[in-house]
Amino acid sequence: MAAEIIDGKAFAAGLRSRVAAGVAALKEAHGLVPGLAVVLVGEDPASQVYVRNKGRQTLECGMQSFEHRLPADAAETEILDIVARLNADPQVHGILVQLPLPAHVDAGKVINAIDPAKDVDGFHISNAGLLATGQKAMVPCTPLGCLMMLRDRLGSLSGKHAVVIGRSNIVGKPMAALLLRESCTVTIVHSRTVGIEALCRQADILVAAVGRPEMVTADWVKPGATVIDVGINRIDAGEGRTRLVGDVAFASVSAVAGALSPVPGGVGPMTIACLLANTLTACARVHGLPEPEGLAV
C-alpha cells in the first residue's frame, strides 16, 4: 500500500487562513496591524523569489510588509543600522534577514542584533537557548511547520521514537528540541554517524534535513513510519533542465512509509505560513495580548 501523502500546500493554506482571521480579530479589537520587515542583501535569485512570495503572502493575510534591499557589497555596519532601526520601529513586529548573507558579513552578528522578541525566524541565540531549555521562544519556521504536520497526522507524539537526519542550527537541532518537548525519544544522526541506516530504520518518525538528494531510500525506513522530507535539492533532469527532489527517494520510500511529505508541496509551503504565524504571535506577545490558538508551541 502506498504511503499517505502529507499535503503541506493544503495545510499551509489553512494555516494562512487562520493567521488572516487572527490578524483581522487583532485589528478589530485593538487597532493593531502586525508588521513583518524583510532585509535582503544582494541579488541571489532564489532569495529574490522567496522574499517576493513572503511579501505577497504577508499582505494577503492583512499584515504590513516592509522590505529593505541592499546591494551585495553593502557594509556590515549598514545592515546592522537597518536592524537597529527596525528594532525600534513599533510598526514592525517581525524582522527577517534573508540568508545567505554575502561572505564579508558576519551572519551570526547580524542575527543576534535582532530584538529576540521580533526574531520571527527563531535564529537568535536567546531563542535557540529558550527552545533548548523548554521555555517559550520564537521557533524556527521550518521545524515548526514539520511539528504542525506531524501533530495533524499522528495526534499525540508522546513515546514515539523520532530520528532527525541533520544537525543544522536552522532545522536539525530545533526539530530535535521540539520533538523532545512532545515527549518523543529523539536520535540525531549526521554525516559522521556509524550505522545510520539501522538507526533510521528504528524511527516511528523520520525527519530528513541533510541536503543530499534522495539519500534516504526504502531500506532506511521502518514500515509504516511517518517521514518528513525537509530537503530541497535541484538536480539535473537532462536536456538542460533541472527538477526539485528532496532528501528522500520518494518513489521507493512511499511503498514502505505510512505517510510521507513530498517535494515540492510538502514542508516548503509551511515555512512561509509559519513565518506569518510567528509574526502574529510576536505582535500579540509584545502587546501582552492572548496568543492566537494553534499557531505557536
C-alpha positions as CSV (number, residue, x, y, z in Angstrom):
1,M,0.0,0.0,0.0
2,A,1.4,3.4,-0.9
3,A,2.0,5.9,1.8
4,E,-0.4,8.6,2.6
5,I,0.8,11.9,1.1
6,I,1.1,14.7,3.7
7,D,-0.2,17.7,1.7
8,G,1.9,20.7,3.0
9,K,0.4,23.0,0.4
10,A,-3.2,22.5,1.6
11,F,-2.1,22.6,5.3
12,A,-0.3,25.9,4.7
13,A,-3.3,27.4,3.0
14,G,-5.4,26.5,6.1
15,L,-2.7,28.0,8.4
16,R,-2.6,31.2,6.4
17,S,-6.4,31.4,6.7
18,R,-6.2,31.1,10.5
19,V,-3.4,33.7,10.6
20,A,-5.6,36.1,8.5
21,A,-8.5,35.6,10.8
22,G,-6.2,36.3,13.8
23,V,-4.9,39.5,12.1
24,A,-8.5,40.7,11.4
25,A,-9.5,40.0,15.0
26,L,-6.5,41.9,16.4
27,K,-7.2,44.8,14.2
28,E,-10.9,44.9,15.1
29,A,-10.4,44.5,18.9
30,H,-7.2,46.5,19.4
31,G,-6.5,48.5,16.3
32,L,-3.2,46.7,15.8
33,V,-1.8,45.5,12.5
34,P,1.2,43.1,12.7
35,G,4.2,44.2,10.5
36,L,6.9,42.0,9.0
37,A,10.1,43.5,7.8
38,V,12.5,41.6,5.5
39,V,16.1,42.6,4.8
40,L,17.6,41.3,1.6
41,V,21.3,41.8,0.7
42,G,22.5,41.0,-2.8
43,E,20.9,39.5,-5.9
44,D,20.6,35.8,-5.1
45,P,17.8,34.6,-7.5
46,A,16.3,32.1,-5.0
47,S,16.3,34.7,-2.2
48,Q,14.6,37.2,-4.5
49,V,11.8,34.8,-5.3
50,Y,11.4,33.8,-1.6
51,V,11.3,37.4,-0.5
52,R,8.7,38.3,-3.2
53,N,6.5,35.4,-2.0
54,K,6.8,36.4,1.6
55,G,5.8,40.0,0.8
56,R,2.8,38.9,-1.2
57,Q,1.5,36.4,1.4
58,T,2.1,39.0,4.2
59,L,-0.2,41.4,2.5
60,E,-2.8,38.7,1.7
61,C,-3.0,38.0,5.4
62,G,-3.8,41.6,6.2
63,M,-0.4,42.4,7.7
64,Q,2.0,45.3,6.9
65,S,5.0,44.3,4.7
66,F,8.3,46.2,4.8
67,E,11.3,45.4,2.5
68,H,14.8,46.7,2.7
69,R,17.0,45.8,-0.2
70,L,20.8,46.4,-0.2
71,P,23.5,45.6,-2.8
72,A,25.7,42.6,-2.3
73,D,28.7,44.9,-1.3
74,A,26.7,46.7,1.4
75,A,28.8,47.2,4.6
76,E,28.0,45.1,7.6
77,T,27.5,48.3,9.6
78,E,24.8,49.4,7.1
79,I,22.9,46.2,7.7
80,L,23.2,46.5,11.4
81,D,21.9,50.1,11.3
82,I,18.8,48.9,9.4
83,V,18.3,46.1,12.0
84,A,18.6,48.7,14.8
85,R,16.0,50.9,13.2
86,L,13.6,48.0,12.8
87,N,14.1,47.0,16.4
88,A,13.0,50.5,17.4
89,D,10.0,50.7,15.0
90,P,6.7,50.0,16.8
91,Q,5.0,49.1,13.4
92,V,7.5,46.2,12.9
93,H,6.7,43.1,15.0
94,G,8.8,40.6,13.0
95,I,12.3,41.0,11.4
96,L,13.8,38.6,9.0
97,V,17.3,39.0,7.5
98,Q,17.3,36.7,4.4
99,L,20.1,34.2,4.4
100,P,22.6,33.5,3.0
101,L,24.4,36.9,3.5
102,P,27.5,37.8,1.5
103,A,30.8,36.4,2.7
104,H,32.1,39.6,4.1
105,V,29.1,39.9,6.5
106,D,29.1,38.1,9.9
107,A,25.7,36.4,9.7
108,G,25.7,35.5,13.4
109,K,26.4,39.0,14.4
110,V,23.5,40.3,12.3
111,I,21.1,37.7,13.5
112,N,22.0,38.3,17.1
113,A,21.5,42.1,16.7
114,I,17.7,41.4,16.1
115,D,15.5,42.0,19.1
116,P,14.7,38.4,20.2
117,A,11.0,39.4,20.6
118,K,11.0,40.3,16.8
119,D,13.2,37.4,15.7
120,V,10.4,35.6,13.8
121,D,13.0,33.3,12.1
122,G,13.9,32.0,15.6
123,F,17.6,32.0,14.9
124,H,18.7,34.4,17.7
125,I,20.9,32.8,20.3
126,S,18.3,33.7,23.0
127,N,15.5,32.0,21.2
128,A,17.7,29.0,20.5
129,G,18.5,28.7,24.2
130,L,14.9,29.2,25.3
131,L,13.8,26.4,22.9
132,A,16.5,24.1,24.0
133,T,15.5,24.5,27.7
134,G,11.8,24.1,27.0
135,Q,10.8,27.7,27.6
136,K,8.6,30.0,25.5
137,A,10.5,31.1,22.4
138,M,10.2,32.2,18.8
139,V,10.6,28.8,17.0
140,P,12.3,28.5,13.6
141,C,9.7,28.3,10.9
142,T,10.6,25.0,9.1
143,P,10.7,22.9,12.3
144,L,7.5,24.5,13.5
145,G,5.8,23.6,10.2
146,C,7.1,20.0,10.5
147,L,5.8,19.7,14.0
148,M,2.3,21.0,13.0
149,M,2.1,18.4,10.2
150,L,3.2,15.6,12.5
151,R,0.6,16.6,15.1
152,D,-2.1,16.7,12.4
153,R,-1.1,13.3,11.1
154,L,-0.4,11.4,14.4
155,G,-2.1,13.3,17.2
156,S,0.0,12.7,20.3
157,L,3.7,12.1,19.6
158,S,4.4,11.0,23.1
159,G,6.6,7.9,23.4
160,K,7.4,7.7,19.7
161,H,11.0,7.2,18.5
162,A,11.9,10.2,16.3
163,V,15.1,10.2,14.2
164,V,16.3,13.6,12.8
165,I,18.8,13.4,9.9
166,G,20.9,16.5,10.1
167,R,22.2,18.7,12.9
168,S,21.9,22.3,11.5
169,N,21.0,25.2,13.7
170,I,18.2,26.1,11.3
171,V,16.4,22.7,11.2
172,G,18.1,19.7,12.8
173,K,18.7,21.0,16.3
174,P,15.5,22.9,16.8
175,M,13.5,20.0,15.3
176,A,15.0,17.7,17.9
177,A,14.2,20.1,20.7
178,L,10.6,20.3,19.6
179,L,10.2,16.6,19.4
180,L,11.7,16.2,22.9
181,R,9.1,18.7,24.1
182,E,6.5,16.4,22.6
183,S,7.9,13.5,24.8
184,C,9.4,11.7,21.8
185,T,12.6,9.7,22.2
186,V,14.9,11.5,19.9
187,T,18.0,10.4,18.0
188,I,20.0,12.9,15.8
189,V,22.1,11.3,13.1
190,H,24.5,13.1,10.7
191,S,27.4,12.6,8.2
192,R,29.7,11.0,10.8
193,T,27.1,8.7,12.4
194,V,28.1,5.0,12.3
195,G,25.3,2.7,11.2
196,I,23.0,5.5,10.1
197,E,20.7,3.2,8.1
198,A,20.0,0.9,11.0
199,L,19.2,3.9,13.3
200,C,16.8,5.4,10.8
201,R,15.0,2.0,10.5
202,Q,14.1,2.3,14.2
203,A,12.2,5.5,13.7
204,D,8.4,5.9,14.1
205,I,9.0,9.5,12.9
206,L,11.9,10.2,10.4
207,V,12.8,13.8,9.6
208,A,15.3,14.2,6.8
209,A,17.0,17.6,6.8
210,V,20.5,17.0,5.4
211,G,20.6,18.5,1.9
212,R,21.6,15.4,0.0
213,P,19.4,14.4,-2.9
214,E,17.3,11.2,-2.4
215,M,19.7,9.9,0.2
216,V,17.0,8.2,2.2
217,T,15.8,5.0,0.4
218,A,13.3,2.4,1.3
219,D,15.7,0.2,3.3
220,W,16.3,3.1,5.7
221,V,12.6,3.3,6.6
222,K,10.6,1.3,9.2
223,P,7.4,0.0,7.6
224,G,4.5,2.4,8.5
225,A,6.8,5.2,9.7
226,T,5.9,8.8,9.1
227,V,8.6,10.5,7.0
228,I,9.0,14.3,6.8
229,D,11.3,15.4,3.9
230,V,12.8,18.8,4.5
231,G,15.3,18.7,1.7
232,I,15.0,20.9,-1.4
233,N,17.7,19.9,-4.0
234,R,17.8,20.9,-7.6
235,I,19.2,18.1,-9.8
236,D,19.9,17.6,-13.5
237,A,16.8,16.3,-15.4
238,G,18.6,16.1,-18.8
239,E,18.4,18.2,-21.9
240,G,19.5,21.3,-19.9
241,R,16.6,21.1,-17.5
242,T,16.5,20.6,-13.7
243,R,14.0,19.3,-11.2
244,L,13.4,19.5,-7.5
245,V,13.8,16.5,-5.3
246,G,14.0,16.0,-1.5
247,D,16.4,14.1,0.7
248,V,14.1,11.1,0.4
249,A,13.8,8.9,-2.6
250,F,10.1,9.4,-2.9
251,A,9.1,6.5,-5.2
252,S,10.8,3.8,-3.1
253,V,10.0,5.2,0.3
254,S,6.3,5.8,-0.5
255,A,6.0,2.0,-0.8
256,V,7.2,1.4,2.7
257,A,6.2,4.5,4.8
258,G,2.8,5.1,6.4
259,A,2.9,8.7,5.5
260,L,5.3,10.9,3.5
261,S,5.7,14.6,2.7
262,P,6.5,15.3,-0.9
263,V,9.0,17.7,-2.5
264,P,7.8,20.0,-3.8
265,G,4.5,20.6,-2.0
266,G,5.3,19.3,1.5
267,V,7.4,21.3,4.0
268,G,8.2,24.2,1.7
269,P,4.8,25.9,1.8
270,M,4.7,25.6,5.5
271,T,7.8,27.7,6.1
272,I,6.3,31.0,4.9
273,A,3.0,30.2,6.6
274,C,4.8,29.6,9.9
275,L,6.7,32.9,9.4
276,L,3.4,34.7,9.2
277,A,2.1,32.8,12.2
278,N,5.2,33.8,14.2
279,T,4.7,37.5,13.2
280,L,1.2,37.4,14.6
281,T,2.3,35.6,17.7
282,A,5.1,38.2,18.2
283,C,2.6,41.1,17.9
284,A,0.3,39.5,20.5
285,R,3.2,38.9,22.9
286,V,4.8,42.3,22.7
287,H,1.3,43.9,23.5
288,G,0.6,41.5,26.3
289,L,-2.4,40.0,24.5
290,P,-3.6,36.4,24.4
291,E,-1.8,34.4,21.7
292,P,-4.0,33.0,18.8
293,E,-4.5,29.3,19.5
294,G,-2.7,26.7,17.5
295,L,-0.1,29.0,15.9
296,A,2.8,28.6,18.4
297,V,4.3,26.0,20.7
